[in-house]
Amino acid sequence: GDTLSTVTATLTEDFHTDLVRVVLFDGAPGFAPDWLRTTRRDDPALAPFAEFLSAGEPLCGRLNEDKLAYLFGADSERAGSAALLPVGTRGFLA
């Protein structure tokens, strides 16, 4: 809730970025602000992230279109590159 909003705002400000996303594995998708994606860890939509998620290591650089589309939707064309950071088994930041 408020803590995630603060983290997102801080990342946006500190890294001078327009797009920050938080992906949490906490159940079925539901209504959320643009910066938050909630899903199940076994969601087929996460298939493009399988290697990243199994490695458990940060990933930086240009992402494939399928990853960008999942994370940023209509804003995906604005993302030239991205950094993905795993958050334990709870999800990841982009």
C-alpha positions in Angstrom: 0.0 0.0 0.0 1.6 3.2 1.2 5.1 1.7 1.6 5.0 0.5 -2.0 3.8 3.9 -3.2 6.8 5.5 -1.4 9.2 3.0 -2.9 7.9 3.6 -6.4 8.0 7.4 -5.9 11.5 7.3 -4.5 12.8 5.1 -7.4 11.2 7.4 -10.0 12.8 10.4 -8.4 16.2 9.0 -7.5 16.7 7.3 -10.9 15.0 10.0 -13.0 12.8 7.5 -14.7 9.3 7.7 -16.0 8.3 4.1 -15.6 8.5 2.0 -12.5 6.6 -1.3 -12.0 6.3 -3.6 -9.0 5.2 -7.2 -9.8 4.0 -9.1 -6.7 3.1 -12.8 -6.5 0.3 -12.5 -4.1 -2.7 -14.1 -5.8 -5.1 -13.3 -8.5 -4.8 -10.1 -10.5 -6.9 -7.3 -9.3 -7.5 -3.5 -9.4 -4.2 -1.7 -8.9 -2.4 1.5 -9.7 -0.5 1.6 -13.0 2.8 0.8 -11.3 1.6 -2.4 -9.6 1.0 -5.8 -11.2 -0.4 -8.6 -8.9 -0.3 -12.1 -10.2 0.4 -15.7 -9.3 3.9 -17.0 -9.6 2.7 -19.7 -12.0 0.8 -17.2 -14.3 1.5 -18.2 -17.9 1.9 -14.4 -18.7 5.2 -14.6 -16.7 6.7 -17.1 -19.2 8.9 -14.5 -20.8 10.5 -13.9 -17.3 11.1 -17.6 -16.5 14.9 -17.4 -17.0 15.2 -14.2 -15.0 13.0 -15.5 -12.2 14.9 -18.9 -11.9 18.2 -17.1 -11.8 17.2 -14.8 -9.0 19.7 -12.2 -10.2 19.2 -8.6 -11.4 18.8 -8.1 -15.2 19.6 -4.8 -16.9 19.4 -3.7 -20.5 17.0 -3.8 -23.4 14.1 -6.2 -22.9 12.2 -8.2 -25.4 8.9 -6.8 -26.6 6.9 -9.4 -24.7 8.5 -8.4 -21.4 8.0 -4.7 -22.1 4.4 -5.3 -23.0 3.7 -7.2 -19.8 5.4 -4.6 -17.6 4.5 -1.3 -19.3 1.5 -2.0 -21.6 0.8 1.0 -23.7 3.9 2.7 -22.4 6.2 0.0 -23.5 7.5 2.0 -26.5 8.8 4.6 -24.0 11.1 2.0 -22.3 14.4 2.0 -24.0 16.0 -0.2 -21.4 15.1 -1.6 -18.0 16.4 -3.0 -14.8 14.7 -6.0 -13.2 15.4 -6.6 -9.6 14.0 -9.7 -7.8 12.4 -9.2 -4.4 13.0 -12.6 -2.9 10.1 -15.0 -3.7 7.6 -12.2 -3.5 8.0 -10.6 -7.0 10.3 -8.1 -8.7 10.8 -4.4 -9.5 11.2 -3.0 -13.0 
